[in-house]
Amino acid sequence: MKDIITLAIESSCDETACAILKNGRQVLANVISTQIDIHKKFGGVVPEVASRKHIENIDIVVEEALEKAGMKFSDISHIAVTYGPGLVGALLVGLSYAKSLAFSLGIPLVGVNHIEGHLSANYIEHEDLVPPFVTLIVSGGHTHLVEVKDYGDYEILGKTKDDASGEAFDKIARAMGLGYPGGPIVDRLAKEGDPNAIDFPRACIHEEGYDFSFSGLKSSVLNYLNSMKMKEKEIVAEDVCASFQAAVVDVLSYKAIKATKDKGYTRLTLSGGVAANSALRDTLKTRAELEGIDLKYPPMVLCTDNAAMIGCAGYYRYINGRRDDMYLNAVPNLKINEG
């Protein structure tokens, strides 16, 4: 049977990425152009700046991906592209480019949900992974517990009621003047601090269901910082980071293990940018082993935004008959079970 070669494009936020995959799981090239250094001075992603940089970079990353894969446009079977969720201007750059490629080459266009891409990163890393299972997707914009019934068949079990976990990391880092992106910095400092130094709240941990809430935790940390400043007491950044991180990780790991057991599964996957957090990986691994649950997570390069994960998700959509036309539009608030 002829190999299916996927060219995938991802531009939902501040990474311009292109990947080439063979038969969905074999990555031939995965090129990422990041804008972190550009947005650092602003303390976060500026949408208009991100869009302009995508326009500048997209041709370059596509050409580099083809070169690394040893492929030509004529070898490509279909184009997979993120069309939501994300920043609308950033999404439109990648989507418009993908449409033009598909149209000019006369090959199918397949729109991919960015959240589905994150959970699909584990298919690339773990050859034996097949549905069904429960997955915890944690990133700057999303915190979801999802039952993966089959490729493309999802049921949201729980999600955040307010801030995503990654968003909370960034906001706390910004409040402490630690820099951007906040997640890796907080993780690094937390390793030198005491996770029991400050008793921050664990919202929703004993509630029915699998929803999350991190705005109260964020407010509690900000109130602590303001109180210490008003009292002119020393703020030990390492202890604040460790205690905040422990609160986030406790809730995420408890809910993920509970959902997996309640649904009768013995396999749990972790994905998204916050999946790179060392405390979350270690805590989930320990708790999963105690419960006889097989935990899988992707390597660091597949945790943050990349096109390989989009290509994998796009492949399964393609073989299941998904085809999109030139009217496909960006959907900035797209939900995982909406398309």
C-alpha positions as CSV (number, residue, x, y, z in Angstrom):
1,M,0.0,0.0,0.0
2,K,1.3,3.4,-0.9
3,D,2.6,5.5,2.0
4,I,0.6,8.5,3.0
5,I,2.8,11.6,3.3
6,T,1.4,14.5,5.4
7,L,2.6,18.1,5.3
8,A,1.4,19.8,8.4
9,I,1.3,23.5,9.4
10,E,0.9,25.0,12.8
11,S,0.6,28.7,13.6
12,S,-2.0,29.0,16.4
13,C,0.1,31.2,18.7
14,D,3.8,32.2,18.5
15,E,5.4,29.2,16.9
16,T,5.6,28.9,13.1
17,A,5.9,25.2,12.4
18,C,5.9,22.7,9.6
19,A,6.3,18.9,9.7
20,I,6.4,16.0,7.3
21,L,5.1,12.7,8.4
22,K,4.8,9.2,6.8
23,N,1.7,7.2,7.7
24,G,0.8,9.5,10.6
25,R,3.4,8.4,13.2
26,Q,6.8,8.5,11.5
27,V,8.2,12.1,11.7
28,L,10.5,12.8,8.7
29,A,10.9,16.5,9.6
30,N,9.6,18.8,12.4
31,V,10.7,22.4,12.0
32,I,9.7,25.0,14.6
33,S,10.5,28.8,14.4
34,T,9.8,30.2,17.9
35,Q,9.1,33.9,18.7
36,I,9.8,33.6,22.5
37,D,12.7,36.1,22.4
38,I,10.5,38.6,20.5
39,H,7.6,38.5,22.9
40,K,9.8,38.4,26.1
41,K,10.1,42.2,26.3
42,F,6.3,42.4,26.3
43,G,5.8,39.8,29.0
44,G,3.5,37.8,26.8
45,V,2.4,37.1,23.2
46,V,1.3,40.2,21.2
47,P,-1.1,38.9,18.6
48,E,-0.3,41.5,15.9
49,V,3.4,40.9,16.2
50,A,2.9,37.1,16.2
51,S,0.9,37.3,12.9
52,R,3.5,39.4,11.2
53,K,6.3,37.0,12.2
54,H,4.3,34.0,10.9
55,I,4.1,35.7,7.5
56,E,7.8,36.2,7.5
57,N,8.6,32.7,8.6
58,I,6.2,30.3,7.1
59,D,7.8,30.0,3.7
60,I,11.2,29.3,5.4
61,V,9.9,26.6,7.7
62,V,8.0,24.8,4.9
63,E,11.1,24.8,2.6
64,E,13.3,23.6,5.5
65,A,10.9,20.8,6.4
66,L,10.8,19.5,2.8
67,E,14.6,19.6,2.6
68,K,15.1,17.8,5.9
69,A,12.5,15.1,4.9
70,G,14.1,14.7,1.4
71,M,10.7,15.4,-0.1
72,K,9.2,17.5,-2.9
73,F,5.7,19.0,-3.1
74,S,4.8,16.3,-5.6
75,D,5.4,13.6,-2.9
76,I,2.8,15.1,-0.5
77,S,-0.5,13.2,-0.1
78,H,-2.4,15.9,1.7
79,I,-2.1,19.1,3.8
80,A,-3.0,19.2,7.5
81,V,-3.4,22.6,9.2
82,T,-4.5,24.0,12.5
83,Y,-7.7,26.0,12.2
84,G,-8.5,26.5,15.9
85,P,-8.4,27.2,18.7
86,G,-5.8,30.0,18.9
87,L,-5.1,33.6,18.0
88,V,-7.3,34.4,15.0
89,G,-4.7,36.4,13.1
90,A,-2.0,33.8,13.7
91,L,-4.3,31.0,12.6
92,L,-5.3,32.7,9.4
93,V,-1.7,33.0,8.3
94,G,-1.1,29.2,8.5
95,L,-4.6,28.4,7.2
96,S,-4.3,30.7,4.2
97,Y,-0.9,29.3,3.3
98,A,-2.2,25.7,3.6
99,K,-5.2,26.5,1.4
100,S,-3.0,27.9,-1.3
101,L,-0.7,24.9,-1.1
102,A,-3.6,22.4,-1.3
103,F,-5.2,24.3,-4.2
104,S,-2.1,24.7,-6.3
105,L,-1.0,21.1,-5.8
106,G,-4.5,19.7,-6.3
107,I,-4.4,17.6,-3.1
108,P,-6.8,17.4,-0.1
109,L,-6.9,19.9,2.7
110,V,-7.6,18.7,6.3
111,G,-8.3,21.1,9.1
112,V,-7.1,20.0,12.5
113,N,-8.1,21.0,16.0
114,H,-5.1,22.2,17.9
115,I,-6.2,20.5,21.2
116,E,-6.6,17.2,19.3
117,G,-3.1,17.8,18.0
118,H,-1.7,17.9,21.6
119,L,-3.3,14.6,22.6
120,S,-2.1,13.1,19.3
121,A,1.6,13.9,20.2
122,N,1.5,10.7,22.3
123,Y,0.7,8.5,19.2
124,I,4.0,9.7,17.7
125,E,6.1,8.8,20.7
126,H,4.3,5.6,21.7
127,E,3.8,3.1,18.9
128,D,1.6,0.8,21.0
129,L,-0.8,3.6,22.0
130,V,-4.3,3.1,20.7
131,P,-7.7,4.3,22.0
132,P,-9.6,4.1,24.3
133,F,-7.9,5.9,27.2
134,V,-8.2,9.1,29.3
135,T,-6.0,12.1,28.5
136,L,-5.0,15.2,30.5
137,I,-4.3,18.1,28.2
138,V,-2.7,21.0,30.0
139,S,-1.3,24.2,28.2
140,G,-1.4,27.9,28.3
141,G,-4.9,28.1,26.9
142,H,-6.4,24.7,27.9
143,T,-6.9,22.4,30.8
144,H,-9.0,19.4,29.7
145,L,-9.7,15.9,30.9
146,V,-10.9,13.9,27.9
147,E,-12.1,10.4,27.3
148,V,-10.6,9.3,24.0
149,K,-13.0,6.7,22.7
150,D,-11.5,6.3,19.3
151,Y,-9.4,8.4,16.8
152,G,-11.4,11.6,16.5
153,D,-14.1,10.5,19.0
154,Y,-13.8,12.5,22.3
155,E,-15.9,13.2,25.3
156,I,-14.8,16.1,27.6
157,L,-15.0,14.8,31.2
158,G,-13.8,18.0,32.8
159,K,-12.2,21.4,32.0
160,T,-11.2,24.6,33.7
161,K,-13.9,27.0,34.8
162,D,-11.6,30.0,34.4
163,D,-7.8,30.2,34.0
164,A,-5.9,27.3,32.3
165,S,-3.1,25.9,34.4
166,G,-0.4,27.2,32.0
167,E,-2.0,30.6,32.1
168,A,-1.8,30.6,35.9
169,F,1.9,29.8,35.7
170,D,2.6,32.7,33.3
171,K,0.5,35.2,35.4
172,I,2.3,34.2,38.7
173,A,5.7,34.5,37.0
174,R,4.7,37.9,35.6
175,A,3.5,39.1,39.0
176,M,6.9,38.1,40.6
177,G,8.9,39.6,37.7
178,L,10.4,36.3,36.8
179,G,10.1,36.7,33.0
180,Y,8.4,35.0,30.1
181,P,7.5,32.2,29.5
182,G,6.6,31.7,33.1
183,G,6.1,27.9,33.3
184,P,9.8,26.8,32.8
185,I,11.0,29.5,35.2
186,V,8.6,28.5,37.9
187,D,9.4,24.9,37.5
188,R,13.1,25.6,37.8
189,L,12.8,27.8,40.9
190,A,10.4,25.3,42.5
191,K,13.1,22.6,42.6
192,E,15.0,24.8,45.1
193,G,12.0,25.7,47.3
194,D,9.8,24.1,49.9
195,P,6.4,23.0,48.5
196,N,4.9,23.0,52.0
197,A,6.1,26.5,52.9
198,I,2.8,28.3,52.0
199,D,-0.6,26.6,52.2
200,F,-2.3,27.7,48.9
201,P,-5.8,26.4,48.1
202,R,-6.6,23.3,46.0
203,A,-9.8,24.4,44.3
204,C,-12.3,21.8,43.1
205,I,-10.2,18.9,44.4
206,H,-13.1,17.4,46.5
207,E,-15.9,18.5,44.2
208,E,-18.0,16.0,42.2
209,G,-16.9,15.8,38.6
210,Y,-13.6,16.5,37.0
211,D,-13.6,20.3,36.4
212,F,-10.7,22.6,37.5
213,S,-10.4,26.1,38.7
214,F,-7.1,28.1,39.0
215,S,-8.3,31.7,39.4
216,G,-8.7,31.4,43.1
217,L,-5.2,29.9,43.5
218,K,-3.8,32.7,41.4
219,S,-5.6,35.3,43.5
220,S,-4.3,33.6,46.7
221,V,-0.7,33.8,45.5
222,L,-1.1,37.5,44.4
223,N,-2.7,38.3,47.9
224,Y,0.3,36.6,49.6
225,L,2.8,38.6,47.5
226,N,1.0,41.9,48.3
227,S,0.7,41.1,52.0
228,M,4.4,40.3,52.2
229,K,5.3,43.5,50.5
230,M,3.0,45.6,52.7
231,K,4.6,44.0,55.8
232,E,8.0,44.5,54.3
233,K,8.8,40.9,54.7
234,E,11.2,38.9,52.5
235,I,9.5,37.0,49.7
236,V,11.3,33.7,49.0
237,A,10.6,33.2,45.3
238,E,11.6,29.5,45.4
239,D,9.1,28.7,48.2
240,V,6.3,30.7,46.5
241,C,7.0,28.8,43.2
242,A,7.2,25.4,44.9
243,S,4.0,25.9,46.9
244,F,2.1,27.3,44.0
245,Q,3.3,24.5,41.7
246,A,2.4,21.9,44.3
247,A,-1.2,23.2,44.5
248,V,-1.6,23.0,40.7
249,V,0.0,19.6,40.4
250,D,-2.0,18.1,43.3
251,V,-5.3,19.0,41.7
252,L,-4.3,18.0,38.1
253,S,-2.9,14.6,39.2
254,Y,-5.7,13.8,41.6
255,K,-8.5,14.5,39.0
256,A,-6.6,12.7,36.2
257,I,-6.1,9.5,38.2
258,K,-9.7,9.7,39.6
259,A,-11.2,10.1,36.1
260,T,-9.1,7.2,34.7
261,K,-10.2,4.9,37.5
262,D,-13.8,6.0,37.4
263,K,-14.0,5.3,33.7
264,G,-12.5,1.8,34.2
265,Y,-9.3,2.5,32.2
266,T,-5.7,1.5,33.0
267,R,-4.1,3.9,30.6
268,L,-3.6,7.7,31.0
269,T,-1.8,10.1,28.7
270,L,-0.5,13.6,29.4
271,S,0.0,16.3,26.8
272,G,0.3,20.0,26.2
273,G,2.9,22.6,27.2
274,V,2.5,22.1,30.9
275,A,3.2,18.4,30.3
276,A,6.8,19.5,30.2
277,N,6.6,20.4,33.9
278,S,8.8,18.1,35.9
279,A,6.7,18.0,39.1
280,L,3.6,17.1,37.2
281,R,5.4,14.3,35.3
282,D,6.9,12.9,38.5
283,T,3.8,13.2,40.6
284,L,1.5,11.7,38.0
285,K,4.0,8.9,37.4
286,T,4.2,8.0,41.1
287,R,0.4,8.1,41.6
288,A,-0.3,6.2,38.4
289,E,2.1,3.4,39.4
290,L,0.4,3.1,42.8
291,E,-2.9,2.6,41.0
292,G,-1.7,0.3,38.3
293,I,-2.2,2.9,35.6
294,D,0.0,3.0,32.5
295,L,1.0,6.7,32.1
296,K,2.4,8.0,28.8
297,Y,3.6,11.4,27.9
298,P,5.6,12.8,24.9
299,P,9.1,14.2,24.8
300,M,9.7,17.9,25.5
301,V,9.8,18.9,21.8
302,L,6.3,17.4,21.3
303,C,4.8,19.1,24.4
304,T,4.9,22.6,23.2
305,D,3.3,23.7,20.0
306,N,4.6,21.9,16.9
307,A,3.4,20.7,13.5
308,A,4.2,17.0,14.0
309,M,1.3,16.6,16.4
310,I,-0.9,18.4,13.9
311,G,0.3,16.1,11.1
312,C,-0.5,13.0,13.2
313,A,-4.0,14.2,14.1
314,G,-4.5,15.2,10.4
315,Y,-3.5,11.8,9.2
316,Y,-6.2,10.1,11.2
317,R,-8.7,12.6,10.1
318,Y,-7.6,12.0,6.5
319,I,-7.9,8.2,6.5
320,N,-11.3,8.6,8.2
321,G,-12.5,10.6,5.2
322,R,-12.1,14.2,6.4
323,R,-11.8,16.8,3.6
324,D,-12.1,20.5,3.9
325,D,-12.8,23.1,1.1
326,M,-11.4,26.6,0.5
327,Y,-14.2,28.0,2.8
328,L,-12.6,26.5,5.9
329,N,-12.1,29.4,8.3
330,A,-10.2,30.0,11.5
331,V,-12.2,29.3,14.7
332,P,-10.3,30.9,17.6
333,N,-12.5,29.3,20.3
334,L,-12.9,25.8,18.7
335,K,-13.7,23.1,21.3
336,I,-12.1,19.6,21.0
337,N,-15.4,17.9,20.3
338,E,-16.7,20.5,17.8
339,G,-14.6,19.7,14.7
